[in-house]
Amino acid sequence: MSQKIYEPQFAAEPELLEACADFIAIVRQLRRDCPWDRVQTHESVKHLLIEEAYEAVEAIDMEDWPELKRELGDLFLHVVFHSVIGREGDRFTLKEVIETESEKLVRRHPHVFGDTAVDGVGEVMINWEEIKRQEREAAGKTEHSVLDGVPRALPALLRAHRMQEKAAGVGFDFPDPDQAWTKVEEEIGEFKALAASDASDAAKEAELGDILFALVNYARQQGLTPENALSRTNDTFTRRFKHIERRLAEQGRRLADADLDEMDRYWGEAKALERTNTET
């Protein structure tokens, strides 16, 4: 971008530009001189990109900011590394990656870098989707859906959330949370009736999916992220279950040696400890 559309106060410091240049140079030399780096391809390291993203998310969940700093560095490494590979194959360069993203950010924020007036986040999202539609048309992509930008490989809860956000951005949404909750209750009733029948497992699974999808929708309307909620609950379950294992191990016993009542008692003990730790 030759024309500086941003305000001068936001320009990168010379030290930052030098650090970026040094980092890029290091990655380029690793690609040439390290036997492992030299043989990698986009395909061979794509799973590591996903792994690093999840590790960054875990650091955020743990509020471990030094760890987040390291994980963001690992993510940045993958951006540069893929760009180095792309340059070698005459596919794209890091400069083109940055310029393409910069142009997109400016184009999709006319309320910041243009004269468009918006009234709140809702209008920002509506404009965002409309600009994306215009981009697709300009690229000759006449057959498209507002849902096309949601990767199928996302975790199911997160994918449902993003799909619903996309649909809501073009007006396809319940008018209020109460109606969204009514849909949840309706789906629960349908699933309960089907579960008691001799319907196939596939049919029951489909109805269960409807419950989860409706619950995600209600959570979204409440400003909650179901993926984060379930992840937190998974962590809570893990912590409390390990407490049960630890208490039994102190007695030289295993899970198989305890009945459900005893395990439930230790589960309650774990919950009480959590409340005490929270209060202190």
Beta strands, then each sheet from edge to edge (+ up, - down):
end
